[in-house]
Amino acid sequence: MCADAVWNNCWAMKYVPEAMRTAALCEEAVRQAPDALELVPDAMKTAEMCAEAMERSGGRVLPFVPDGFKTPEMCAAAVDRDARAIRLVPDAMKNEDVCLAAAAQSLSALTLAPEGVQADVLAKMRMKAAAVPAPDSPRP
């Protein structure tokens, strides 16, 4: 009965007791809608399931990916989509590229970057700004 409901509508998973959620049921729910990853118990999540859900969602399911399954590519995709996702990136993956992508959208996101990376990102942003030619002065 529960399986039929989920096969017809992945969001029915909400009403399936965790003890009755099988790997096949969870995979089907995420196949139907990557956002259903939030309904999958962590013990049932696989690296492949999380990677597929991240790819298909454009990164918005990062909050539901266990840290052990997060990859630098996943984190970069999530931050490219929304700078606030940097809060969900493990410190070990907050590299210059990820932090630069976040800071380009919202400078305040840089406060969540490790100190050494903050300095490098700010230096890169200053160099980029200095390399942009000033617009021509308006003519009278």
DRENZA-88603 format. One line per field, with one value per atom (N, C-alpha, C, O, CB): atom name; x, y, z. Coordinates in steps of 0.05 Angstrom, whole numbers, plus 32768, in hexadecimal, padded with zeros to 4 digits. Glycine has a CB too. Example, Ala and Ser with C-alpha at 12.3 -4.5 7.8 and 13.67 -1.06 7.14 Angstrom:
DRENZA-88603
atomo	c(N;CA;C;O;CB;N;CA;C;O;CB)
x	c(8108;80F6;8108;811D;80E2;8101;8111;8102;810C;811A)
y	c(7F8E;7FA6;7FBE;7FBE;7FA7;7FD3;7FEB;8001;8017;7FF4)
z	c(809C;809C;809C;80A9;80B5;808E;808F;809D;80A1;8072)
This chain:
DRENZA-88603
atomo	c(N;CA;C;O;CB;N;CA;C;O;CB;N;CA;C;O;CB;N;CA;C;O;CB;N;CA;C;O;CB;N;CA;C;O;CB;N;CA;C;O;CB;N;CA;C;O;CB;N;CA;C;O;CB;N;CA;C;O;CB;N;CA;C;O;CB;N;CA;C;O;CB;N;CA;C;O;CB;N;CA;C;O;CB;N;CA;C;O;CB;N;CA;C;O;CB;N;CA;C;O;CB;N;CA;C;O;CB;N;CA;C;O;CB;N;CA;C;O;CB;N;CA;C;O;CB;N;CA;C;O;CB;N;CA;C;O;CB;N;CA;C;O;CB;N;CA;C;O;CB;N;CA;C;O;CB;N;CA;C;O;CB;N;CA;C;O;CB;N;CA;C;O;CB;N;CA;C;O;CB;N;CA;C;O;CB;N;CA;C;O;CB;N;CA;C;O;CB;N;CA;C;O;CB;N;CA;C;O;CB;N;CA;C;O;CB;N;CA;C;O;CB;N;CA;C;O;CB;N;CA;C;O;CB;N;CA;C;O;CB;N;CA;C;O;CB;N;CA;C;O;CB;N;CA;C;O;CB;N;CA;C;O;CB;N;CA;C;O;CB;N;CA;C;O;CB;N;CA;C;O;CB;N;CA;C;O;CB;N;CA;C;O;CB;N;CA;C;O;CB;N;CA;C;O;CB;N;CA;C;O;CB;N;CA;C;O;CB;N;CA;C;O;CB;N;CA;C;O;CB;N;CA;C;O;CB;N;CA;C;O;CB;N;CA;C;O;CB;N;CA;C;O;CB;N;CA;C;O;CB;N;CA;C;O;CB;N;CA;C;O;CB;N;CA;C;O;CB;N;CA;C;O;CB;N;CA;C;O;CB;N;CA;C;O;CB;N;CA;C;O;CB;N;CA;C;O;CB;N;CA;C;O;CB;N;CA;C;O;CB;N;CA;C;O;CB;N;CA;C;O;CB;N;CA;C;O;CB;N;CA;C;O;CB;N;CA;C;O;CB;N;CA;C;O;CB;N;CA;C;O;CB;N;CA;C;O;CB;N;CA;C;O;CB;N;CA;C;O;CB;N;CA;C;O;CB;N;CA;C;O;CB;N;CA;C;O;CB;N;CA;C;O;CB;N;CA;C;O;CB;N;CA;C;O;CB;N;CA;C;O;CB;N;CA;C;O;CB;N;CA;C;O;CB;N;CA;C;O;CB;N;CA;C;O;CB;N;CA;C;O;CB;N;CA;C;O;CB;N;CA;C;O;CB;N;CA;C;O;CB;N;CA;C;O;CB;N;CA;C;O;CB;N;CA;C;O;CB;N;CA;C;O;CB;N;CA;C;O;CB;N;CA;C;O;CB;N;CA;C;O;CB;N;CA;C;O;CB;N;CA;C;O;CB;N;CA;C;O;CB;N;CA;C;O;CB;N;CA;C;O;CB;N;CA;C;O;CB;N;CA;C;O;CB;N;CA;C;O;CB;N;CA;C;O;CB;N;CA;C;O;CB;N;CA;C;O;CB;N;CA;C;O;CB;N;CA;C;O;CB;N;CA;C;O;CB;N;CA;C;O;CB;N;CA;C;O;CB;N;CA;C;O;CB;N;CA;C;O;CB;N;CA;C;O;CB;N;CA;C;O;CB;N;CA;C;O;CB;N;CA;C;O;CB;N;CA;C;O;CB;N;CA;C;O;CB;N;CA;C;O;CB;N;CA;C;O;CB;N;CA;C;O;CB;N;CA;C;O;CB;N;CA;C;O;CB;N;CA;C;O;CB;N;CA;C;O;CB;N;CA;C;O;CB;N;CA;C;O;CB;N;CA;C;O;CB;N;CA;C;O;CB;N;CA;C;O;CB;N;CA;C;O;CB;N;CA;C;O;CB)
x	c(8010;8000;8011;800D;7FED;8025;8037;8047;804A;8049;8051;8061;8051;805C;806C;8038;8027;8024;8025;800C;8020;801D;8036;8034;8016;804D;8066;806C;8075;807D;8066;806A;8059;8060;8064;8041;8030;8036;8032;8013;8041;8048;805E;8059;802F;8076;808D;8088;8094;80A5;8078;8074;8063;8061;8068;8057;8049;805C;8054;8039;8076;808B;8089;8090;80A6;807F;807C;806C;8071;806E;8059;8047;804E;8040;802B;8065;806E;8080;8094;807E;807A;808B;80A8;80AC;8080;80BC;80D7;80DE;80EE;80EA;80D3;80D9;80CF;80D8;80CB;80BD;80B2;80BE;80B7;8094;80D1;80DE;80F4;8108;80E8;80F1;8106;8118;8112;80F9;812F;8142;8134;8137;815B;8125;8117;8103;8100;810A;80F5;80E0;80EE;80E5;80D0;8104;8112;811E;811D;8129;812A;8135;8120;8124;8143;8108;80F2;80E9;80E4;80DB;80E7;80DE;80F2;80EA;80DC;810C;8120;8121;8127;813C;811C;811B;8105;8109;8118;80EE;80D7;80DC;80D6;80BE;80E8;80ED;8106;8105;80D5;811B;8134;8130;813E;8149;811C;8117;810D;810D;8103;8103;80FA;8111;810D;80EC;812A;8141;813E;8148;815B;8130;812C;811B;811C;811F;810C;80FB;8108;80FE;80E2;8120;812F;8140;814F;8140;813D;814E;816B;8172;8146;817C;8199;81A4;81B5;81A8;819B;81A6;819F;81AC;819A;818B;8183;8190;818F;8164;819C;81A8;81C2;81D1;81AD;81C7;81E0;81EE;81E1;81DC;8208;8216;820A;8208;8234;8203;81F8;81DD;81D7;81F4;81CC;81B2;81B5;81A7;81A1;81C7;81CB;81D7;81CF;81DE;81EA;81F6;81E1;81E0;820D;81D0;81BB;81A7;819F;81AD;819F;818C;8198;818B;8184;81B2;81BF;81C0;81BA;81DC;81C7;81C9;81AE;81AC;81D5;819A;817F;8172;8160;816E;817A;816E;817D;8174;816B;8194;81A4;81B1;81BA;8193;81B3;81C1;81B0;81BA;81D4;8196;8185;8180;8175;816B;8187;8183;819C;819C;817B;81B0;81C8;81C2;81D0;81DA;81AD;81A8;81A1;81A4;8191;8199;8190;81A5;81A0;8176;81BC;81D2;81E4;81EE;81E2;81E7;81F9;8216;821F;81FA;8224;823E;8251;8262;824B;824E;8260;825C;826E;825B;8246;8240;8245;8244;8224;824A;824E;8269;827D;824C;8269;8282;8287;8275;8281;82A0;82A5;8294;828B;82C3;828F;827E;8261;8255;827F;8257;823C;823A;8227;8233;824D;824D;824F;8242;8264;8261;8264;824A;8242;827B;823C;8223;820E;81FF;8218;820D;81F9;81FF;81ED;81F9;8219;8220;821C;8215;823E;8222;821D;81FF;81F8;8225;81EE;81D1;81C8;81B7;81C2;81D4;81CC;81E3;81EB;81B2;81ED;8204;8200;8213;820B;81E7;81E1;81E7;81E9;81C4;81E9;81EF;820B;8212;81ED;821B;8236;8235;8247;8246;821F;821B;821B;8221;8201;8213;8210;8229;822A;81F8;823D;8255;8268;826E;8262;8271;8285;829E;82A6;828D;82A9;82C1;82D7;82E4;82CB;82DB;82F0;82EC;82FF;82F2;82D3;82CD;82C9;82C2;82B4;82CC;82CA;82E4;82F4;82C2;82E9;8302;82FD;82E8;830B;8312;8311;82FB;82ED;832C;82F8;82E4;82C8;82B8;82E7;82C2;82A7;82A1;828C;82A4;82B5;82B1;82AF;82A1;82C7;82BF;82BE;82A2;8297;82D4;8297;827C;8267;8255;8275;826A;8257;825A;8247;825B;8273;8278;8270;8268;8296;8271;8269;824B;8242;826F;823C;821F;8218;8206;8210;8227;8221;823B;8245;820B;8246;825F;825D;8271;8268;8245;8242;8247;824D;8226;8243;8248;8265;826C;8240;8277;8293;8299;82AE;82A3;8288;828D;828C;8295;8278;8280;827F;8296;8297;8265;82A8;82C0;82D6;82D7;82C9;82E7;82FE;8310;8311;830F;831D;832C;8340;8341;833B;8350;8364;8357;8362;8375;8341;8333;8327;8326;831D;831C;8311;8325;831E;8308;833D;8352;8358;835B;836C;835A;8360;8349;834E;8364;8330;8319;8318;8313;82FF;831C;831B;8331;832C;831F;8349;835F;8357;835C;8379;834B;8343;832E;832E;8339;831B;8305;8311;8308;82F0;8324;8331;8340;833E;8345;834E;835D;8349;834E;836E;8333;831F;8313;8310;8308;830E;8302;8316;830E;82FA;832F;8344;8348;8350;835E;8343;8347;8330;8333;834B;8319;8303;8308;830B;82E8;8308;830C;82F5;82DE;8311;82FB;82E7;82D7;82E2;82F3;82BD;82AD;82B6;82C0;828E;82B2;82B9;82AA;8293;82B4;82B7;82A9;8294;8298;82BD;827E;8269;8273;8282;824F;826B;8274;825F;8247;8279;8269;8255;8245;8235;8263)
y	c(7FE8;8000;8019;802B;8000;801B;8032;8034;804A;8030;801D;801E;8028;8038;8001;801F;8029;8047;8055;801B;8051;806E;807D;8091;8075;8074;8081;807E;8091;8076;8067;8063;8077;807F;8046;807E;8091;80AE;80BF;808B;80B3;80CE;80CD;80C4;80DD;80D5;80D2;80E1;80D9;80DD;80F5;8104;80F5;80FD;8120;80DF;80CE;80C1;80B7;80B8;80C2;80B7;80C4;80B7;80BC;80DC;80EA;80D9;80DA;8105;80CB;80BC;809F;8090;80BE;8097;807C;807B;808A;8072;806A;8068;8061;8051;8053;806D;8068;804A;8042;8076;803B;801E;8010;7FFA;8012;801C;8010;801B;8012;8013;802E;8039;8027;8023;8056;801C;800A;801A;8030;7FF2;800E;801A;8020;8035;8009;800C;800F;8026;8035;7FF5;8028;803D;8059;806C;8039;805A;8074;807C;8093;8072;8068;806E;8077;8089;8055;806B;8073;808F;809F;805F;8096;80B1;80C6;80DA;80B3;80C1;80D4;80D5;80E9;80CD;80BE;80BD;80CF;80DE;80A0;80CE;80DF;80FD;810E;80D6;8103;811F;8120;8115;812C;812D;812D;813A;8133;813C;814C;8158;8144;814A;816F;812D;8118;810D;80FD;8102;8114;810B;8112;8104;8117;8128;8130;811B;811B;814B;810B;80F7;80DC;80CA;80F4;80DA;80C0;80C0;80D2;80BC;80AB;80A9;80A8;809C;8090;80B5;80B6;809A;8096;80C4;8087;806C;805F;804C;805A;806A;805F;806F;8066;8060;8085;8095;8089;807E;80B2;808B;8081;8099;80AD;806A;8096;80AB;80B0;80C7;80A3;809A;809D;80AB;80BD;8081;80A4;80B1;80CF;80DF;80A4;80D6;80F2;8101;8118;80F4;80F5;8102;8107;811D;80F2;80F4;80F7;810C;811D;80DC;810C;8120;813C;814F;811A;813E;8159;8162;817A;8157;8151;8158;8161;8175;8141;8151;8157;816F;817B;813E;8176;818C;81A6;81BB;8186;81A5;81BD;81C5;81DB;81D4;81B2;81B7;81BE;81C0;81CD;81C1;81CA;81B5;81BC;81D3;819C;8187;8183;8170;816D;8194;8191;818F;8180;81A9;819C;8199;817C;8175;81AB;816C;8151;813C;8124;814B;8145;8133;8130;8144;813D;8118;8114;811E;811A;80F6;812A;8134;8120;8127;813E;8107;80F2;80EE;80E3;80D8;80F7;80F3;810D;810D;80EA;8123;813D;813C;8133;8155;8147;8149;8166;8176;8138;816D;8189;8193;81A9;818D;8181;8188;818E;81A1;8172;817D;8182;819D;81AC;816B;81A2;81BA;81D3;81E7;81BA;81D1;81E7;81EC;8203;81E1;81D7;81DA;81E8;81F9;81BF;81E0;81EC;8209;821A;81DC;8210;822C;823D;8254;822D;8231;8240;8248;825D;822F;8236;823B;824F;8260;8220;824D;825F;8261;824E;8253;8279;827E;8275;826E;829C;8276;826E;8250;8248;8273;8240;8224;8220;8209;8216;8234;8231;8229;821D;824C;822F;8226;8208;81FD;8232;81FA;81DD;81CE;81B6;81D5;81DE;81D2;81CC;81DD;81E5;81B3;81AC;81BE;81C4;818E;81C6;81D8;81CE;81DD;81DC;81B4;81A8;81AD;81AC;818B;81B3;81B7;81D5;81DC;81A8;81E6;8203;820D;821A;8212;8206;820F;822A;8236;81FA;8234;824E;8251;8265;8255;823D;823E;8240;8250;8226;822E;822E;8249;8254;8217;8252;826B;8284;8297;826F;8283;8298;8299;82AF;8295;8282;8281;828C;829B;8264;8286;8290;82AE;82BD;8282;82B7;82D4;82E5;82FC;82D9;82D9;82E8;82EF;8303;82D8;82DE;82E2;82F3;8304;82C7;82EE;82FC;82FD;82E9;82ED;8315;8318;830E;8305;8335;8310;8306;82E8;82DE;830E;82D9;82BC;82B6;82A1;82B0;82C9;82C6;82C3;82B7;82DD;82CD;82CA;82AD;82A6;82DA;829B;827F;826F;8256;8274;827C;826F;826E;827F;827E;825A;8259;8272;827D;823F;827B;8294;8296;82AA;8298;8281;8281;8284;8291;8268;8277;8278;8294;829E;8262;82A0;82BB;82CE;82DD;82C5;82CD;82E0;82DB;82EE;82DD;82C2;82BC;82C5;82D0;829E;82C1;82C8;82E7;82F1;82BD;82F5;8312;831D;832F;831E;8311;831A;8315;8326;830B;82FE;82F8;830B;8315;82DB;8312;8325;8341;834F;8326;8349;8363;8363;8377;8369;834E;834D;834E;835B;8333;8340;8340;835C;8365;832C;8369;8384;8398;83A9;838D;8395;83A7;83A2;83B5;83A3;838A;8384;838D;838F;8366;8394;839E;83BB;83CC;839A;83C1;83DD;83EF;83E7;83DF;8407;841A;8422;8424;8433;8426;842E;844A;845A;842F;844F;846A;847F;847B;846B;8496;84AC;84B7;84B8;84C2;84BF;84CB;84E5;84F4;84D0;84E9;8501;8517;8511;84FB;852F;8545;854B;855D;855E)
z	c(8000;8000;8000;7FF0;8018;8013;8014;7FFA;7FEF;802C;7FF1;7FD9;7FC1;7FB1;7FD3;7FBE;7FA8;7FA9;7F95;7FA9;7FC1;7FC4;7FBB;7FAD;7FE1;7FC4;7FBC;7F9F;7F92;7FCD;7F93;7F76;7F66;7F50;7F6E;7F71;7F64;7F69;7F59;7F6B;7F81;7F89;7F9E;7FB5;7F94;7F97;7FA9;7FC4;7FD8;7F9C;7FC4;7FDD;7FF1;8009;7FD7;7FE9;7FFB;800F;8024;7FEC;8009;801A;8036;804A;800E;8038;8051;8065;807D;804D;805B;806C;8070;807D;8060;8064;8067;8080;8081;804E;8094;80AB;80A3;8091;80BF;80B1;80A9;80A8;8097;80BC;80BA;80BB;80A1;809C;80D3;8093;807A;8061;804B;8079;8064;804C;8043;8051;8052;802C;8021;800E;8006;8011;8008;7FF5;7FDB;7FCF;7FF2;7FD1;7FB7;7FB8;7FA4;7FAF;7FCE;7FD1;7FD1;7FC4;7FEA;7FE0;7FE2;7FC7;7FBF;7FF7;7FB9;7F9E;7F8B;7F7B;7F93;7F8C;7F7A;7F81;7F6E;7F7D;7F9A;7FA2;7F97;7F8C;7FC0;7F9B;7F91;7F73;7F67;7F9D;7F66;7F49;7F3E;7F2B;7F3E;7F4C;7F44;7F48;7F38;7F53;7F5F;7F67;7F79;7F8F;7F75;7F70;7F80;7F9B;7FAE;7F71;7F9E;7FB8;7FCC;7FE4;7FB5;7FC3;7FD6;7FE6;7FF8;7FC6;7FDF;7FEF;800C;801E;7FE4;8012;802E;803D;8056;802F;802F;803C;8040;804D;802C;8035;8036;8050;8054;801D;8060;8078;8070;805C;8089;807F;8079;8074;8063;808F;8084;8081;8066;805E;8097;8058;803E;8027;8010;803B;802D;8018;800F;801F;8021;7FF5;7FEA;7FDC;7FD6;7FD6;7FD7;7FCA;7FAE;7FA5;7FC7;7FA0;7F85;7F86;7F75;7F78;7F99;7F9C;7FA1;7F95;7FB3;7FB3;7FBA;7FA2;7F9D;7FD2;7F94;7F7D;7F67;7F5B;7F71;7F62;7F4E;7F56;7F46;7F49;7F6F;7F79;7F77;7F70;7F96;7F7E;7F7C;7F5F;7F5A;7F87;7F4D;7F31;7F26;7F18;7F20;7F2C;7F21;7F2F;7F23;7F24;7F47;7F55;7F51;7F5B;7F72;7F44;7F42;7F5C;7F5F;7F38;7F6E;7F87;7F9F;7FB5;7F83;7F9B;7FB1;7FC7;7FDC;7FA6;7FC2;7FD7;7FE9;7FF9;7FCA;7FE6;7FF7;8015;8022;7FF2;801F;803C;8044;805C;8044;8031;8037;8030;8033;8029;8027;8020;8039;8043;8007;8043;805A;8053;803C;8063;8066;8061;8054;8044;807B;805C;8050;8033;8025;805E;8028;800B;7FFB;7FE3;8007;8009;7FFC;7FEE;7FF9;800F;7FD5;7FC6;7FC0;7FC1;7FAB;7FB9;7FB2;7F9B;7F9B;7FAB;7F88;7F70;7F79;7F70;7F5B;7F8B;7F95;7FA3;7F9F;7FA8;7FB4;7FC4;7FB2;7FB6;7FD8;7F9D;7F8B;7F7C;7F78;7F77;7F73;7F65;7F77;7F6D;7F5B;7F90;7FA2;7FA7;7FA8;7FBD;7FAB;7FB0;7F97;7F99;7FBA;7F80;7F67;7F64;7F5B;7F4E;7F6E;7F6C;7F81;7F7C;7F70;7F9A;7FB0;7FC3;7FCF;7FBE;7FC6;7FD8;7FF4;8002;7FD7;7FFD;8019;801E;8035;8020;8009;800C;8017;8020;7FF1;8018;8023;8041;804B;8021;804E;806A;806C;8081;8075;8057;8057;804D;804D;8047;8044;8039;8050;8060;8024;8052;8067;8064;804D;8066;807A;807A;8067;805A;8096;8067;8057;8039;8029;805C;8031;8015;800E;7FF7;800D;8022;801C;8011;801F;8036;7FF8;7FEB;7FDE;7FDF;7FD6;7FD2;7FC6;7FB0;7FB0;7FB9;7F9F;7F8A;7F95;7F8C;7F77;7FA8;7FB4;7FC2;7FBF;7FC8;7FD1;7FE0;7FCE;7FD3;7FF4;7FB8;7FA5;7F97;7F93;7F8F;7F91;7F85;7F98;7F90;7F7D;7FB1;7FC5;7FC9;7FC9;7FE0;7FCB;7FCF;7FB7;7FBB;7FD5;7F9F;7F87;7F88;7F7D;7F6E;7F96;7F99;7FB1;7FB0;7F9A;7FC7;7FE0;7FF0;7FFA;7FF0;7FF3;8001;801E;8029;8001;8029;8045;8047;805D;8050;8032;8032;8038;8041;8017;8032;8037;8055;805C;802B;8066;8083;808B;80A1;8092;807B;8082;8076;807A;8077;8069;805E;8073;8084;8044;8071;8083;807F;8069;807E;8095;8094;807D;806F;80AE;8079;8064;8049;8037;8065;8045;802B;8028;8011;802A;803D;803B;802F;801D;8057;803A;8030;8012;8003;8041;800B;7FEE;7FDC;7FC7;7FEB;7FE5;7FD5;7FD2;7FBD;7FE1;7FE8;7FE7;7FD5;7FC6;8004;7FD6;7FC5;7FA7;7F96;7FCC;7FA2;7F86;7F7D;7F66;7F84;7F8E;7F87;7F82;7F70;7F9D;7F92;7F8E;7F73;7F65;7FA5;7F6D;7F53;7F3C;7F28;7F52;7F3F;7F29;7F25;7F0F;7F30;7F3C;7F3B;7F2F;7F1F;7F57;7F35;7F2A;7F0C;7EFE;7F39;7F03;7EE7;7ED5;7EBD;7EE4;7EE1;7ED1;7ECA;7EDC;7EE1;7EB0;7EA8;7EB1;7EB0;7E8A;7EB9;7EC1;7EA8;7E92;7ECF;7EAB;7E94;7E8B;7E9B;7E9B;7E71;7E67;7E76;7E7D;7E49;7E7A;7E87;7E74;7E5C;7E8F;7E80;7E6E;7E61;7E6D;7E7E;7E49;7E3B;7E3E;7E3D;7E1C;7E41;7E44;7E2B;7E2B;7E4C)
